[in-house]
Amino acid sequence: MLTEQLPVPRPIVVGLLRTAVAVAQPRRQALADVLDSFCVRRELHLSNVITDDGTEPDALLIGIAEQRDLYAVVLPTIAHLGDQAAAERRRQYLEEFGIRLLTTRSQQ
């Protein structure tokens, strides 16, 4: 009942796309649109979508982890964190900072 009477801020999330998965600009835009739609449906505030070009993915994650009040990182699939070993390591790193990973669809 209180949330109906008082404004409640939506949790802040960052979208993450990996260039190796989203090579072409139309595909990258389509994936960014999927992230946006996912966040709207779940009442999340998508602050921005970051594209990982693969040059310094761990530095990119450090930058994400340092963002204040960040609730989660949103990905189309876990593949956007890299190969299986890298994805697991990066997932654990974000988890240490209390940042959740949300995926818009399951890994296929």
C-alpha positions as CSV (number, residue, x, y, z in Angstrom):
1,M,0.0,0.0,0.0
2,L,2.8,2.4,0.7
3,T,4.3,1.9,-2.8
4,E,1.0,3.0,-4.3
5,Q,1.2,6.3,-2.4
6,L,4.9,7.1,-2.6
7,P,7.2,7.1,-5.6
8,V,9.6,4.1,-5.5
9,P,12.7,4.3,-7.6
10,R,13.2,1.5,-10.1
11,P,16.3,-0.6,-9.6
12,I,19.2,0.6,-11.8
13,V,20.6,-1.9,-14.3
14,V,23.3,-1.8,-17.0
15,G,23.0,-3.8,-20.3
16,L,26.0,-5.6,-21.6
17,L,26.5,-6.9,-25.1
18,R,29.7,-8.6,-26.4
19,T,30.8,-7.4,-29.9
20,A,31.8,-11.0,-30.8
21,V,28.1,-12.0,-30.4
22,A,26.6,-8.8,-31.7
23,V,28.9,-8.0,-34.6
24,A,26.6,-6.1,-37.0
25,Q,25.0,-2.8,-35.9
26,P,21.4,-3.9,-36.8
27,R,21.9,-7.0,-34.6
28,R,23.5,-4.9,-31.8
29,Q,20.5,-2.6,-31.9
30,A,18.0,-5.4,-31.9
31,L,19.7,-6.9,-28.8
32,A,19.7,-3.5,-27.1
33,D,16.0,-3.2,-27.9
34,V,15.5,-6.7,-26.3
35,L,17.3,-5.5,-23.1
36,D,15.2,-2.3,-23.0
37,S,11.9,-4.2,-23.4
38,F,13.0,-6.7,-20.7
39,C,13.7,-3.9,-18.3
40,V,10.4,-2.1,-19.0
41,R,8.4,-5.2,-18.4
42,R,10.2,-5.8,-15.1
43,E,10.1,-2.1,-14.0
44,L,13.9,-1.8,-14.1
45,H,15.8,1.4,-15.0
46,L,18.2,0.6,-17.9
47,S,20.8,3.3,-17.4
48,N,22.9,2.4,-20.4
49,V,23.9,-0.5,-22.7
50,I,27.7,-1.1,-22.8
51,T,29.3,-3.0,-25.7
52,D,32.3,-5.1,-24.8
53,D,34.7,-5.1,-27.8
54,G,36.9,-7.7,-26.1
55,T,40.0,-5.5,-25.6
56,E,39.6,-5.1,-21.9
57,P,36.6,-7.1,-20.7
58,D,37.8,-7.3,-17.1
59,A,38.5,-3.5,-16.9
60,L,34.9,-3.1,-18.2
61,L,33.6,-5.2,-15.4
62,I,35.5,-3.2,-12.9
63,G,33.9,-0.1,-14.2
64,I,30.5,-1.7,-14.0
65,A,31.1,-3.0,-10.4
66,E,32.2,0.5,-9.3
67,Q,28.8,2.1,-10.3
68,R,26.8,3.3,-7.4
69,D,23.4,1.8,-6.6
70,L,23.7,-0.8,-9.4
71,Y,21.2,-3.6,-9.0
72,A,22.1,-5.9,-11.9
73,V,23.7,-6.4,-15.3
74,V,21.3,-7.5,-18.0
75,L,22.5,-9.7,-20.8
76,P,20.6,-11.4,-23.7
77,T,22.4,-14.7,-22.7
78,I,25.3,-15.6,-20.5
79,A,27.4,-15.9,-23.7
80,H,27.8,-12.1,-23.6
81,L,30.1,-12.6,-20.6
82,G,32.5,-14.7,-22.8
83,D,33.4,-18.3,-23.0
84,Q,32.3,-20.7,-20.2
85,A,35.4,-20.3,-18.0
86,A,35.5,-16.5,-18.4
87,A,31.7,-16.1,-17.9
88,E,31.9,-18.0,-14.6
89,R,34.9,-15.9,-13.4
90,R,33.1,-12.7,-14.4
91,R,29.8,-13.8,-12.8
92,Q,31.6,-14.5,-9.5
93,Y,33.4,-11.2,-9.7
94,L,30.1,-9.3,-10.1
95,E,28.5,-11.4,-7.4
96,E,31.2,-10.4,-4.9
97,F,30.0,-6.8,-5.4
98,G,26.4,-7.8,-4.9
99,I,25.5,-7.3,-8.5
100,R,23.1,-9.8,-10.0
101,L,23.1,-11.1,-13.5
102,L,19.8,-11.1,-15.4
103,T,19.4,-12.8,-18.8
104,T,16.6,-12.1,-21.2
105,R,16.6,-15.7,-22.5
106,S,18.1,-19.0,-21.6
107,Q,21.4,-20.3,-23.1
108,Q,20.8,-22.4,-26.2
